[in-house]
Amino acid sequence: MGVLILIAGIVGVGVGGQGVIRLLFDHSKTGLLGGLRLGFGWTLAGYLLMVVVGLALGGWGDRLQKSRQKPARRTPPERR
């Protein structure tokens, strides 16, 4: 489950980041959120929200994965 959440976060950051950059360079290229016809400001806010949610999901998925892994077995140091 943690891997799926992590992947969703990575996709959210990628799609949202690409949308922000595309929109800042050419205001008429609204991309994925263009069908909503919200205008420049709201579309930019939507893409930024997508990036923030993607970062949160990615962090949460990473923590889930790390908590489910077995801890590394440490060997005691050798005595001299």
N, C-alpha and C positions, 0 to 999 in steps of 0.2 A: 504494500500500500504506500509506503514511503517513497518508493521509486516513482510511482505514478504521480504523486503530488509534486515531487521534484521535477519530473518531466513537464508537468503542466506549468510550473513556475518558470522553467527555462523557455518554454514556448511563449508564455505571456510577456516575458522580458524581451524576447526577440521580436515578436510582432509589434508590441507597443513601442519599443525603441526605434524600429524601422519606420513606424508610422509617424513618430515625432520628428525624426530627421527628414523624412520625405515632405511632411507638411511645412516644416520651417524653410526648406529650400524652395518649394513651389506650393503656394497656398491653394492652388486649384486641385492638387492631387490629394484627395482626402482618403483614398485607399479603402480599407475594410469598413470604416465607420462612415463612409461617404453616403451610403444609402439612407442614413438617418437625417441628413440635411439639417444639421444643427448650426452650421456656421463655423468660422475658423476657431474662435475661442473655446467653444464647447467641444469641438472635435479634438483640439489639442489637449484639453483637460481629460477627455476620455482616454486618449493614448497614454497620457502620463499616469492616469489611474491604473491602466493596464500594466504599466511597468512596475508601479508600487505593489500592486497585488501579486504580480509575478515574483517580485523579490521576496515578499512575505511567504508565498507558497514554497519557493525554493529553499528558504531558510528552514521552514517548518519540515519539509520533506527530508532535508539533510539531517536535521536533529532526530527525526524518526529513524532514519537509517542507522545513524551512529548509536542510538540507544538500543537497537535490536541486534547489533553485532556483538559477538562474544568478545569479552575483553582479551587482549593479548596476554598470553601466559609469560610471565617474567621469570627468568631463572635467577636464583639467588647468586650474588657475586661470589667468586671463588675466594677461599681463605688462603692466606699465604703461610 
